[in-house]
Amino acid sequence: MTKPENEKREFVRVPFMIGTTVRTSDRTIWSGTTLDVSMSGLRVETTDAVPPEGTFCEVEIVLVEAPEPVIIEARGSIVRSKPGTLSVHFSEVDVDSYQHLRQLILNNSDDPERAEKEFSAHWGIRTSRPRDKS
């Protein structure tokens, strides 16, 4: 499958229903429904009040299916916000989370070959060092 000509997204999105936490400076939003995820962000459904566009946030996706929970952590900002859904654009993903996110997308993509090509074309995705948890 090739990228449609009118497609402006840099990365393939995959549907992936899992719980996600989005933290801003003044609230924590828990979503039981992540509608889709890509290397550059995600879209979640929520019943919580959503912050305005441009709000800095931290995202945590816990992959509960793993024998020991694997956590994907990212920082970014809210780029779309409307009652019931919000979209986050990632600006930073730590190295371990990047690898887990990449694998999640490859495992769930309808076109893993296209996803792999996109990863290769974007070698400059910003990653950060894991934060000290102490």
The first five atom37 places (N, CA, C, CB, O) and aatype in JSON, in Angstrom:
{
  "aatype": [12, 16, 11, 14, 6, 2, 6, 11, 1, 6, 13, 19, 1, 19, 14, 13, 12, 9, 7, 16, 16, 19, 1, 16, 15, 3, 1, 16, 9, 17, 15, 7, 16, 16, 10, 3, 19, 15, 12, 15, 7, 10, 1, 19, 6, 16, 16, 3, 0, 19, 14, 14, 6, 7, 16, 13, 4, 6, 19, 6, 9, 19, 10, 19, 6, 0, 14, 6, 14, 19, 9, 9, 6, 0, 1, 7, 15, 9, 19, 1, 15, 11, 14, 7, 16, 10, 15, 19, 8, 13, 15, 6, 19, 3, 19, 3, 15, 18, 5, 8, 10, 1, 5, 10, 9, 10, 2, 2, 15, 3, 3, 14, 6, 1, 0, 6, 11, 6, 13, 15, 0, 8, 17, 7, 9, 1, 16, 15, 1, 14, 1, 3, 11, 15],
  "atom_mask": [
    [1, 1, 1, 1, 1],
    [1, 1, 1, 1, 1],
    [1, 1, 1, 1, 1],
    [1, 1, 1, 1, 1],
    [1, 1, 1, 1, 1],
    [1, 1, 1, 1, 1],
    [1, 1, 1, 1, 1],
    [1, 1, 1, 1, 1],
    [1, 1, 1, 1, 1],
    [1, 1, 1, 1, 1],
    [1, 1, 1, 1, 1],
    [1, 1, 1, 1, 1],
    [1, 1, 1, 1, 1],
    [1, 1, 1, 1, 1],
    [1, 1, 1, 1, 1],
    [1, 1, 1, 1, 1],
    [1, 1, 1, 1, 1],
    [1, 1, 1, 1, 1],
    [1, 1, 1, 0, 1],
    [1, 1, 1, 1, 1],
    [1, 1, 1, 1, 1],
    [1, 1, 1, 1, 1],
    [1, 1, 1, 1, 1],
    [1, 1, 1, 1, 1],
    [1, 1, 1, 1, 1],
    [1, 1, 1, 1, 1],
    [1, 1, 1, 1, 1],
    [1, 1, 1, 1, 1],
    [1, 1, 1, 1, 1],
    [1, 1, 1, 1, 1],
    [1, 1, 1, 1, 1],
    [1, 1, 1, 0, 1],
    [1, 1, 1, 1, 1],
    [1, 1, 1, 1, 1],
    [1, 1, 1, 1, 1],
    [1, 1, 1, 1, 1],
    [1, 1, 1, 1, 1],
    [1, 1, 1, 1, 1],
    [1, 1, 1, 1, 1],
    [1, 1, 1, 1, 1],
    [1, 1, 1, 0, 1],
    [1, 1, 1, 1, 1],
    [1, 1, 1, 1, 1],
    [1, 1, 1, 1, 1],
    [1, 1, 1, 1, 1],
    [1, 1, 1, 1, 1],
    [1, 1, 1, 1, 1],
    [1, 1, 1, 1, 1],
    [1, 1, 1, 1, 1],
    [1, 1, 1, 1, 1],
    [1, 1, 1, 1, 1],
    [1, 1, 1, 1, 1],
    [1, 1, 1, 1, 1],
    [1, 1, 1, 0, 1],
    [1, 1, 1, 1, 1],
    [1, 1, 1, 1, 1],
    [1, 1, 1, 1, 1],
    [1, 1, 1, 1, 1],
    [1, 1, 1, 1, 1],
    [1, 1, 1, 1, 1],
    [1, 1, 1, 1, 1],
    [1, 1, 1, 1, 1],
    [1, 1, 1, 1, 1],
    [1, 1, 1, 1, 1],
    [1, 1, 1, 1, 1],
    [1, 1, 1, 1, 1],
    [1, 1, 1, 1, 1],
    [1, 1, 1, 1, 1],
    [1, 1, 1, 1, 1],
    [1, 1, 1, 1, 1],
    [1, 1, 1, 1, 1],
    [1, 1, 1, 1, 1],
    [1, 1, 1, 1, 1],
    [1, 1, 1, 1, 1],
    [1, 1, 1, 1, 1],
    [1, 1, 1, 0, 1],
    [1, 1, 1, 1, 1],
    [1, 1, 1, 1, 1],
    [1, 1, 1, 1, 1],
    [1, 1, 1, 1, 1],
    [1, 1, 1, 1, 1],
    [1, 1, 1, 1, 1],
    [1, 1, 1, 1, 1],
    [1, 1, 1, 0, 1],
    [1, 1, 1, 1, 1],
    [1, 1, 1, 1, 1],
    [1, 1, 1, 1, 1],
    [1, 1, 1, 1, 1],
    [1, 1, 1, 1, 1],
    [1, 1, 1, 1, 1],
    [1, 1, 1, 1, 1],
    [1, 1, 1, 1, 1],
    [1, 1, 1, 1, 1],
    [1, 1, 1, 1, 1],
    [1, 1, 1, 1, 1],
    [1, 1, 1, 1, 1],
    [1, 1, 1, 1, 1],
    [1, 1, 1, 1, 1],
    [1, 1, 1, 1, 1],
    [1, 1, 1, 1, 1],
    [1, 1, 1, 1, 1],
    [1, 1, 1, 1, 1],
    [1, 1, 1, 1, 1],
    [1, 1, 1, 1, 1],
    [1, 1, 1, 1, 1],
    [1, 1, 1, 1, 1],
    [1, 1, 1, 1, 1],
    [1, 1, 1, 1, 1],
    [1, 1, 1, 1, 1],
    [1, 1, 1, 1, 1],
    [1, 1, 1, 1, 1],
    [1, 1, 1, 1, 1],
    [1, 1, 1, 1, 1],
    [1, 1, 1, 1, 1],
    [1, 1, 1, 1, 1],
    [1, 1, 1, 1, 1],
    [1, 1, 1, 1, 1],
    [1, 1, 1, 1, 1],
    [1, 1, 1, 1, 1],
    [1, 1, 1, 1, 1],
    [1, 1, 1, 1, 1],
    [1, 1, 1, 1, 1],
    [1, 1, 1, 1, 1],
    [1, 1, 1, 0, 1],
    [1, 1, 1, 1, 1],
    [1, 1, 1, 1, 1],
    [1, 1, 1, 1, 1],
    [1, 1, 1, 1, 1],
    [1, 1, 1, 1, 1],
    [1, 1, 1, 1, 1],
    [1, 1, 1, 1, 1],
    [1, 1, 1, 1, 1],
    [1, 1, 1, 1, 1],
    [1, 1, 1, 1, 1]
  ],
  "atom_positions": [
    [[0.85, -1.17, 0.0], [0.0, 0.0, 0.0], [0.89, 1.23, 0.0], [-0.97, 0.0, 1.22], [1.84, 1.32, 0.78]],
    [[0.59, 2.17, -0.86], [1.38, 3.39, -0.92], [0.61, 4.53, -0.26], [1.72, 3.75, -2.38], [-0.59, 4.44, -0.02]],
    [[1.34, 5.58, 0.02], [0.76, 6.75, 0.65], [-0.13, 7.48, -0.35], [1.87, 7.7, 1.2], [0.32, 7.8, -1.45]],
    [[-1.4, 7.75, 0.01], [-2.28, 8.48, -0.91], [-1.71, 9.87, -1.21], [-3.7, 8.61, -0.32], [-1.07, 10.48, -0.35]],
    [[-1.94, 10.37, -2.43], [-1.38, 11.65, -2.84], [-1.84, 12.8, -1.96], [-1.75, 11.93, -4.27], [-1.07, 13.73, -1.73]],
    [[-3.08, 12.77, -1.46], [-3.59, 13.86, -0.64], [-3.2, 13.72, 0.83], [-5.08, 13.95, -0.76], [-3.55, 14.59, 1.64]],
    [[-2.5, 12.67, 1.2], [-2.07, 12.43, 2.58], [-0.94, 13.37, 2.94], [-1.65, 10.97, 2.78], [0.11, 13.37, 2.29]],
    [[-1.14, 14.18, 3.99], [-0.12, 15.14, 4.4], [0.66, 14.67, 5.62], [-0.75, 16.47, 4.69], [1.66, 15.28, 5.99]],
    [[0.22, 13.61, 6.25], [0.89, 13.12, 7.45], [2.25, 12.53, 7.08], [0.03, 12.06, 8.18], [2.42, 11.9, 6.04]],
    [[3.21, 12.75, 7.98], [4.55, 12.21, 7.76], [4.64, 10.74, 8.14], [5.57, 13.0, 8.53], [5.47, 10.01, 7.61]],
    [[3.8, 10.32, 9.07], [3.88, 8.96, 9.59], [2.53, 8.26, 9.52], [4.4, 8.96, 11.04], [1.48, 8.88, 9.7]],
    [[2.58, 6.98, 9.26], [1.39, 6.16, 9.24], [0.78, 6.15, 10.65], [1.71, 4.72, 8.75], [1.5, 6.09, 11.65]],
    [[-0.54, 6.2, 10.71], [-1.26, 6.09, 11.97], [-1.83, 4.69, 12.07], [-2.38, 7.17, 12.09], [-2.26, 4.11, 11.07]],
    [[-1.84, 4.17, 13.27], [-2.44, 2.86, 13.48], [-3.49, 2.95, 14.59], [-1.35, 1.8, 13.83], [-3.29, 3.62, 15.59]],
    [[-4.6, 2.26, 14.39], [-5.58, 2.2, 15.47], [-5.0, 1.34, 16.58], [-6.95, 1.64, 14.97], [-4.47, 0.26, 16.32]],
    [[-5.12, 1.81, 17.79], [-4.57, 1.04, 18.91], [-5.33, 1.43, 20.16], [-3.03, 1.29, 19.08], [-5.08, 2.49, 20.74]],
    [[-6.25, 0.6, 20.57], [-7.12, 0.88, 21.71], [-6.43, 0.48, 23.01], [-8.47, 0.14, 21.56], [-6.3, -0.71, 23.32]],
    [[-5.99, 1.46, 23.75], [-5.32, 1.21, 25.03], [-5.47, 2.45, 25.9], [-3.82, 0.85, 24.82], [-5.67, 3.55, 25.4]],
    [[-5.36, 2.26, 27.19], [-5.44, 3.38, 28.11], [-4.22, 4.28, 28.01], [0.0, 0.0, 0.0], [-3.09, 3.8, 27.88]],
    [[-4.46, 5.57, 28.06], [-3.41, 6.57, 27.94], [-3.64, 7.67, 28.96], [-3.36, 7.16, 26.5], [-4.78, 8.05, 29.23]],
    [[-2.56, 8.18, 29.54], [-2.64, 9.31, 30.45], [-1.98, 10.51, 29.8], [-1.97, 8.98, 31.81], [-0.87, 10.41, 29.28]],
    [[-2.66, 11.65, 29.83], [-2.12, 12.91, 29.33], [-2.09, 13.87, 30.51], [-2.99, 13.49, 28.14], [-3.12, 14.18, 31.11]],
    [[-0.88, 14.34, 30.86], [-0.73, 15.26, 32.0], [-0.34, 16.65, 31.51], [0.34, 14.73, 32.99], [0.58, 16.81, 30.71]],
    [[-1.07, 17.65, 32.01], [-0.71, 19.04, 31.77], [-0.33, 19.63, 33.11], [-1.89, 19.84, 31.09], [-0.34, 18.94, 34.13]],
    [[0.01, 20.91, 33.13], [0.42, 21.54, 34.39], [-0.71, 21.58, 35.42], [0.92, 22.93, 34.14], [-0.44, 21.66, 36.62]],
    [[-1.95, 21.54, 34.96], [-3.06, 21.67, 35.92], [-4.04, 20.5, 35.98], [-3.81, 22.9, 35.61], [-5.02, 20.56, 36.72]],
    [[-3.79, 19.44, 35.21], [-4.73, 18.32, 35.26], [-4.12, 17.05, 34.67], [-6.01, 18.67, 34.51], [-3.13, 17.08, 33.94]],
    [[-4.74, 15.94, 35.02], [-4.39, 14.65, 34.45], [-5.63, 14.11, 33.77], [-3.84, 13.66, 35.53], [-6.7, 14.01, 34.38]],
    [[-5.48, 13.76, 32.51], [-6.59, 13.23, 31.72], [-6.29, 11.77, 31.46], [-6.79, 14.03, 30.38], [-5.25, 11.43, 30.9]],
    [[-7.21, 10.9, 31.86], [-7.05, 9.49, 31.57], [-8.02, 9.13, 30.46], [-7.28, 8.62, 32.83], [-9.2, 9.49, 30.53]],
    [[-7.54, 8.45, 29.47], [-8.39, 8.01, 28.37], [-8.33, 6.5, 28.27], [-7.96, 8.67, 27.04], [-7.25, 5.91, 28.19]],
    [[-9.47, 5.88, 28.26], [-9.53, 4.44, 28.05], [-9.5, 4.08, 26.58], [0.0, 0.0, 0.0], [-9.41, 2.91, 26.22]],
    [[-9.57, 5.1, 25.73], [-9.62, 4.84, 24.3], [-8.64, 5.73, 23.55], [-11.04, 5.06, 23.77], [-8.91, 6.9, 23.29]],
    [[-7.49, 5.16, 23.21], [-6.57, 5.82, 22.3], [-7.07, 5.46, 20.91], [-5.05, 5.39, 22.53], [-7.07, 4.28, 20.53]],
    [[-7.49, 6.46, 20.14], [-8.08, 6.18, 18.83], [-7.04, 5.77, 17.81], [-8.83, 7.39, 18.33], [-7.25, 4.82, 17.05]],
    [[-5.91, 6.48, 17.79], [-4.82, 6.09, 16.9], [-3.52, 6.69, 17.41], [-5.1, 6.54, 15.44], [-3.51, 7.64, 18.19]],
    [[-2.43, 6.11, 16.93], [-1.1, 6.53, 17.36], [-0.16, 6.48, 16.17], [-0.57, 5.64, 18.53], [-0.3, 5.64, 15.28]],
    [[0.81, 7.4, 16.16], [1.85, 7.41, 15.13], [3.16, 7.77, 15.82], [1.51, 8.41, 13.96], [3.18, 8.01, 17.03]],
    [[4.23, 7.82, 15.06], [5.52, 8.22, 15.63], [5.52, 9.69, 16.04], [6.65, 7.95, 14.64], [6.36, 10.11, 16.83]],
    [[4.58, 10.46, 15.5], [4.59, 11.88, 15.82], [3.47, 12.31, 16.75], [4.49, 12.67, 14.55], [3.38, 13.49, 17.1]],
    [[2.61, 11.39, 17.18], [1.57, 11.79, 18.1], [0.47, 10.77, 18.24], [0.0, 0.0, 0.0], [0.58, 9.64, 17.77]],
    [[-0.61, 11.2, 18.9], [-1.75, 10.32, 19.09], [-3.03, 11.12, 19.22], [-1.54, 9.44, 20.32], [-3.01, 12.34, 19.42]],
    [[-4.13, 10.41, 19.11], [-5.45, 10.99, 19.28], [-6.2, 10.12, 20.27], [-6.22, 11.12, 17.92], [-6.26, 8.9, 20.1]],
    [[-6.78, 10.73, 21.3], [-7.49, 9.99, 22.33], [-8.91, 10.51, 22.49], [-6.74, 10.06, 23.66], [-9.22, 11.67, 22.2]],
    [[-9.75, 9.62, 22.96], [-11.11, 9.96, 23.3], [-11.17, 10.08, 24.82], [-12.14, 8.9, 22.75], [-10.56, 9.27, 25.52]],
    [[-11.9, 11.06, 25.33], [-11.98, 11.24, 26.77], [-13.29, 11.89, 27.17], [-10.81, 12.09, 27.27], [-13.89, 12.63, 26.39]],
    [[-13.73, 11.6, 28.38], [-14.9, 12.26, 28.92], [-14.49, 13.45, 29.78], [-15.75, 11.28, 29.74], [-15.34, 14.24, 30.2]],
    [[-13.19, 13.59, 30.04], [-12.67, 14.71, 30.83], [-12.71, 16.0, 30.02], [-11.23, 14.42, 31.3], [-12.77, 15.98, 28.79]],
    [[-12.68, 17.13, 30.72], [-12.56, 18.42, 30.04], [-11.19, 18.46, 29.38], [-12.74, 19.63, 31.05], [-10.18, 18.08, 29.98]],
    [[-11.15, 18.92, 28.13], [-9.89, 18.92, 27.4], [-9.24, 20.3, 27.45], [-10.12, 18.49, 25.93], [-9.93, 21.32, 27.35]],
    [[-7.91, 20.34, 27.6], [-7.19, 21.61, 27.62], [-7.17, 22.26, 26.24], [-5.75, 21.4, 28.13], [-7.43, 21.59, 25.23]],
    [[-6.87, 23.54, 26.18], [-6.83, 24.22, 24.88], [-5.64, 23.79, 24.03], [-6.8, 25.72, 25.09], [-4.64, 23.27, 24.54]],
    [[-5.76, 24.03, 22.73], [-4.65, 23.76, 21.82], [-3.44, 24.57, 22.25], [-5.05, 24.09, 20.35], [-3.57, 25.69, 22.73]],
    [[-2.26, 23.99, 22.06], [-1.02, 24.64, 22.42], [-0.53, 24.32, 23.82], [0.0, 0.0, 0.0], [0.57, 24.7, 24.2]],
    [[-1.35, 23.61, 24.6], [-0.97, 23.25, 25.97], [0.12, 22.18, 25.95], [-2.2, 22.76, 26.77], [-0.03, 21.15, 25.29]],
    [[1.23, 22.43, 26.69], [2.3, 21.44, 26.83], [1.76, 20.27, 27.65], [3.57, 22.07, 27.49], [0.99, 20.48, 28.59]],
    [[2.17, 19.05, 27.31], [1.71, 17.89, 28.06], [2.75, 16.77, 28.03], [0.38, 17.38, 27.51], [3.68, 16.76, 27.23]],
    [[2.56, 15.84, 28.93], [3.33, 14.6, 28.96], [2.34, 13.46, 28.77], [4.13, 14.44, 30.32], [1.23, 13.48, 29.31]],
    [[2.74, 12.48, 27.98], [1.87, 11.36, 27.64], [2.5, 10.07, 28.17], [1.64, 11.27, 26.1], [3.72, 9.89, 28.11]],
    [[1.66, 9.2, 28.68], [2.11, 7.89, 29.15], [1.15, 6.83, 28.62], [2.2, 7.85, 30.71], [-0.06, 6.88, 28.87]],
    [[1.71, 5.88, 27.89], [0.93, 4.75, 27.38], [1.51, 3.5, 28.04], [0.99, 4.65, 25.79], [2.69, 3.19, 27.87]],
    [[0.68, 2.79, 28.8], [1.13, 1.57, 29.46], [0.65, 0.38, 28.64], [0.61, 1.49, 30.92], [-0.55, 0.16, 28.47]],
    [[1.61, -0.38, 28.15], [1.3, -1.56, 27.35], [1.11, -2.74, 28.31], [2.42, -1.87, 26.3], [2.06, -3.44, 28.64]],
    [[-0.1, -2.95, 28.74], [-0.39, -3.95, 29.76], [-0.28, -5.38, 29.27], [-1.75, -3.73, 30.29], [-0.2, -6.31, 30.08]],
    [[-0.26, -5.58, 27.95], [-0.18, -6.93, 27.42], [1.2, -7.56, 27.65], [-0.5, -6.91, 25.94], [1.35, -8.78, 27.6]],
    [[2.19, -6.73, 27.88], [3.54, -7.25, 28.09], [3.61, -7.98, 29.43], [4.6, -6.1, 28.02], [2.89, -7.62, 30.37]],
    [[4.47, -9.01, 29.55], [4.61, -9.71, 30.83], [4.96, -8.74, 31.97], [5.69, -10.8, 30.72], [4.4, -8.84, 33.06]],
    [[5.86, -7.84, 31.72], [6.14, -6.75, 32.65], [5.73, -5.49, 31.91], [7.67, -6.7, 33.12], [6.15, -5.29, 30.77]],
    [[4.91, -4.63, 32.54], [4.42, -3.46, 31.79], [5.53, -2.66, 31.14], [3.63, -2.56, 32.72], [6.56, -2.36, 31.74]],
    [[5.3, -2.32, 29.89], [6.19, -1.47, 29.12], [5.5, -0.12, 29.02], [6.53, -2.09, 27.7], [4.33, -0.05, 28.63]],
    [[6.21, 0.95, 29.35], [5.62, 2.27, 29.34], [6.25, 3.12, 28.26], [5.77, 2.94, 30.71], [7.48, 3.25, 28.19]],
    [[5.41, 3.71, 27.42], [5.86, 4.65, 26.41], [5.6, 6.04, 26.97], [5.13, 4.43, 25.02], [4.47, 6.39, 27.3]],
    [[6.66, 6.84, 27.07], [6.55, 8.2, 27.58], [6.97, 9.19, 26.5], [7.4, 8.39, 28.86], [7.94, 8.97, 25.79]],
    [[6.21, 10.28, 26.41], [6.53, 11.31, 25.42], [6.11, 12.67, 25.97], [5.82, 11.03, 24.06], [5.26, 12.78, 26.86]],
    [[6.72, 13.7, 25.43], [6.34, 15.08, 25.74], [5.88, 15.71, 24.44], [7.52, 15.9, 26.39], [6.35, 15.35, 23.36]],
    [[4.95, 16.65, 24.56], [4.47, 17.3, 23.36], [3.48, 18.39, 23.69], [0.0, 0.0, 0.0], [3.47, 18.94, 24.79]],
    [[2.66, 18.7, 22.71], [1.63, 19.72, 22.93], [0.34, 19.3, 22.25], [2.1, 21.1, 22.4], [0.34, 18.54, 21.28]],
    [[-0.74, 19.81, 22.79], [-2.05, 19.5, 22.26], [-2.26, 20.33, 20.98], [-3.17, 19.79, 23.31], [-2.19, 21.56, 21.01]],
    [[-2.51, 19.64, 19.88], [-2.66, 20.33, 18.6], [-4.11, 20.41, 18.14], [-1.84, 19.64, 17.54], [-4.46, 21.25, 17.31]],
    [[-4.97, 19.53, 18.67], [-6.4, 19.61, 18.4], [-7.11, 19.28, 19.69], [-6.82, 18.64, 17.24], [-6.77, 18.33, 20.4]],
    [[-8.13, 20.09, 19.98], [-8.85, 19.92, 21.22], [-10.32, 20.26, 20.99], [-8.25, 20.8, 22.34], [-10.66, 21.39, 20.65]],
    [[-11.16, 19.26, 21.18], [-12.6, 19.51, 21.09], [-13.28, 18.58, 22.09], [-13.14, 19.28, 19.62], [-12.71, 17.56, 22.46]],
    [[-14.48, 18.9, 22.51], [-15.14, 18.05, 23.5], [-15.12, 16.58, 23.07], [-16.58, 18.51, 23.73], [-15.6, 16.24, 21.99]],
    [[-14.58, 15.74, 23.92], [-14.55, 14.31, 23.65], [-13.27, 13.77, 23.06], [0.0, 0.0, 0.0], [-13.01, 12.58, 23.2]],
    [[-12.45, 14.6, 22.4], [-11.19, 14.11, 21.84], [-10.1, 15.17, 21.92], [-11.38, 13.67, 20.37], [-10.37, 16.37, 21.96]],
    [[-8.89, 14.7, 21.96], [-7.74, 15.6, 21.84], [-6.63, 14.89, 21.11], [-7.26, 16.07, 23.24], [-6.52, 13.67, 21.16]],
    [[-5.81, 15.68, 20.42], [-4.67, 15.15, 19.67], [-3.41, 15.8, 20.19], [-4.83, 15.41, 18.14], [-3.37, 17.0, 20.44]],
    [[-2.37, 14.99, 20.34], [-1.08, 15.44, 20.85], [-0.02, 15.22, 19.79], [-0.71, 14.71, 22.16], [0.05, 14.15, 19.18]],
    [[0.8, 16.24, 19.56], [1.97, 16.11, 18.69], [3.18, 15.93, 19.6], [2.13, 17.37, 17.75], [3.44, 16.76, 20.47]],
    [[3.93, 14.84, 19.4], [5.11, 14.57, 20.22], [6.27, 15.47, 19.79], [5.52, 13.09, 20.11], [6.55, 15.62, 18.6]],
    [[6.94, 16.07, 20.77], [8.15, 16.82, 20.5], [9.37, 16.09, 21.05], [8.06, 18.23, 21.1], [10.49, 16.33, 20.59]],
    [[9.17, 15.21, 22.01], [10.25, 14.41, 22.59], [9.74, 13.04, 22.97], [10.86, 15.1, 23.83], [8.65, 12.89, 23.52]],
    [[10.56, 12.02, 22.67], [10.27, 10.66, 23.06], [11.59, 10.07, 23.54], [9.64, 9.81, 21.87], [12.59, 10.14, 22.83]],
    [[11.61, 9.48, 24.75], [12.89, 8.92, 25.21], [13.26, 7.71, 24.35], [12.8, 8.52, 26.71], [12.41, 7.13, 23.68]],
    [[14.52, 7.34, 24.38], [15.05, 6.32, 23.48], [14.32, 4.98, 23.63], [16.54, 6.12, 23.75], [13.95, 4.37, 22.62]],
    [[14.11, 4.53, 24.85], [13.4, 3.26, 25.04], [11.97, 3.34, 24.54], [13.42, 2.85, 26.52], [11.48, 2.42, 23.9]],
    [[11.3, 4.45, 24.84], [9.92, 4.63, 24.39], [9.85, 4.69, 22.87], [9.33, 5.9, 25.0], [8.9, 4.17, 22.28]],
    [[10.83, 5.31, 22.25], [10.87, 5.37, 20.79], [10.87, 3.96, 20.2], [12.12, 6.16, 20.31], [10.13, 3.67, 19.27]],
    [[11.71, 3.1, 20.76], [11.8, 1.72, 20.25], [10.48, 0.98, 20.44], [12.93, 0.96, 20.95], [10.04, 0.26, 19.55]],
    [[9.85, 1.15, 21.62], [8.57, 0.48, 21.87], [7.47, 1.02, 20.95], [8.15, 0.66, 23.34], [6.65, 0.26, 20.44]],
    [[7.46, 2.34, 20.75], [6.47, 2.96, 19.88], [6.65, 2.48, 18.44], [6.57, 4.5, 19.95], [5.68, 2.17, 17.75]],
    [[7.88, 2.43, 18.01], [8.2, 1.96, 16.66], [7.7, 0.53, 16.46], [9.72, 2.03, 16.39], [7.08, 0.22, 15.44]],
    [[7.97, -0.33, 17.44], [7.54, -1.73, 17.34], [6.02, -1.84, 17.38], [8.15, -2.55, 18.48], [5.44, -2.65, 16.66]],
    [[5.37, -1.04, 18.22], [3.91, -1.02, 18.29], [3.32, -0.7, 16.92], [3.43, 0.0, 19.34], [2.37, -1.34, 16.49]],
    [[3.88, 0.3, 16.25], [3.38, 0.71, 14.94], [3.64, -0.37, 13.9], [4.03, 2.04, 14.51], [2.76, -0.68, 13.1]],
    [[4.83, -0.94, 13.89], [5.12, -2.0, 12.92], [4.21, -3.21, 13.11], [6.59, -2.44, 13.04], [3.75, -3.8, 12.14]],
    [[3.94, -3.57, 14.37], [3.1, -4.74, 14.66], [1.63, -4.51, 14.34], [3.24, -5.12, 16.1], [0.89, -5.48, 14.13]],
    [[1.18, -3.27, 14.29], [-0.24, -2.98, 14.11], [-0.58, -2.28, 12.79], [-0.71, -2.14, 15.24], [-1.74, -2.0, 12.52]],
    [[0.42, -2.01, 11.99], [0.2, -1.32, 10.72], [-0.34, -2.26, 9.65], [1.5, -0.67, 10.25], [0.05, -3.43, 9.58]],
    [[-1.24, -1.73, 8.82], [-1.69, -2.49, 7.66], [-0.59, -2.59, 6.62], [-2.93, -1.84, 7.05], [-0.61, -3.47, 5.76]],
    [[0.39, -1.68, 6.71], [1.47, -1.62, 5.73], [2.81, -1.41, 6.44], [1.22, -0.47, 4.7], [3.36, -0.31, 6.4]],
    [[3.33, -2.46, 7.1], [4.57, -2.31, 7.84], [5.76, -1.87, 6.98], [4.9, -3.6, 8.52], [6.68, -1.21, 7.47]],
    [[5.74, -2.23, 5.7], [6.82, -1.82, 4.8], [6.84, -0.3, 4.65], [6.67, -2.5, 3.43], [7.9, 0.32, 4.7]],
    [[5.66, 0.29, 4.47], [5.57, 1.76, 4.38], [6.04, 2.4, 5.69], [4.11, 2.19, 4.07], [6.77, 3.39, 5.67]],
    [[5.61, 1.83, 6.82], [6.03, 2.37, 8.11], [7.55, 2.33, 8.25], [5.37, 1.59, 9.27], [8.16, 3.29, 8.7]],
    [[8.15, 1.22, 7.85], [9.6, 1.07, 7.93], [10.3, 2.12, 7.07], [10.03, -0.34, 7.5], [11.31, 2.69, 7.48]],
    [[9.77, 2.37, 5.87], [10.35, 3.41, 5.0], [10.25, 4.78, 5.64], [9.64, 3.42, 3.62], [11.17, 5.59, 5.54]],
    [[9.13, 5.06, 6.3], [8.96, 6.34, 6.98], [9.97, 6.5, 8.11], [7.54, 6.48, 7.52], [10.53, 7.58, 8.3]],
    [[10.21, 5.44, 8.85], [11.21, 5.5, 9.92], [12.58, 5.82, 9.35], [11.25, 4.18, 10.7], [13.31, 6.65, 9.89]],
    [[12.93, 5.16, 8.26], [14.23, 5.38, 7.63], [14.38, 6.8, 7.11], [14.44, 4.39, 6.5], [15.47, 7.37, 7.16]],
    [[13.3, 7.37, 6.6], [13.34, 8.72, 6.04], [13.39, 9.8, 7.11], [12.15, 8.94, 5.14], [13.69, 10.95, 6.81]],
    [[13.09, 9.45, 8.36], [13.02, 10.43, 9.44], [14.01, 10.07, 10.55], [11.59, 10.52, 10.0], [13.63, 10.02, 11.73]],
    [[15.21, 9.83, 10.2], [16.21, 9.44, 11.2], [16.45, 10.53, 12.22], [17.51, 9.08, 10.52], [17.07, 10.26, 13.25]],
    [[16.01, 11.73, 11.98], [16.26, 12.84, 12.9], [15.18, 13.07, 13.93], [0.0, 0.0, 0.0], [15.15, 14.13, 14.55]],
    [[14.28, 12.09, 14.14], [13.27, 12.26, 15.16], [13.97, 12.5, 16.49], [12.32, 11.03, 15.24], [14.88, 11.76, 16.86]],
    [[13.53, 13.51, 17.19], [14.18, 13.88, 18.45], [13.82, 12.87, 19.53], [13.76, 15.3, 18.89], [12.65, 12.6, 19.79]],
    [[14.83, 12.32, 20.14], [14.63, 11.45, 21.29], [15.34, 12.1, 22.47], [15.16, 9.99, 21.03], [16.25, 12.91, 22.29]],
    [[14.93, 11.74, 23.65], [15.57, 12.29, 24.84], [16.08, 11.14, 25.68], [14.59, 13.17, 25.64], [15.68, 9.99, 25.5]],
    [[16.96, 11.46, 26.59], [17.48, 10.44, 27.51], [16.39, 10.12, 28.53], [18.8, 10.91, 28.22], [15.61, 10.99, 28.9]],
    [[16.34, 8.87, 28.99], [15.35, 8.52, 30.02], [15.56, 9.42, 31.24], [15.46, 7.02, 30.42], [16.69, 9.69, 31.65]],
    [[14.43, 9.87, 31.81], [14.51, 10.71, 33.0], [14.83, 9.88, 34.22], [13.2, 11.47, 33.21], [14.44, 8.72, 34.32]],
    [[15.54, 10.49, 35.15], [15.87, 9.86, 36.41], [14.57, 9.76, 37.21], [16.98, 10.66, 37.19], [13.94, 10.79, 37.48]],
    [[14.16, 8.56, 37.59], [12.89, 8.34, 38.29], [12.99, 8.57, 39.79], [12.4, 6.94, 38.02], [12.0, 8.42, 40.51]],
    [[14.17, 8.93, 40.28], [14.31, 9.1, 41.75], [13.84, 10.44, 42.22], [15.74, 8.9, 42.17], [13.9, 10.73, 43.42]]
  ]
}
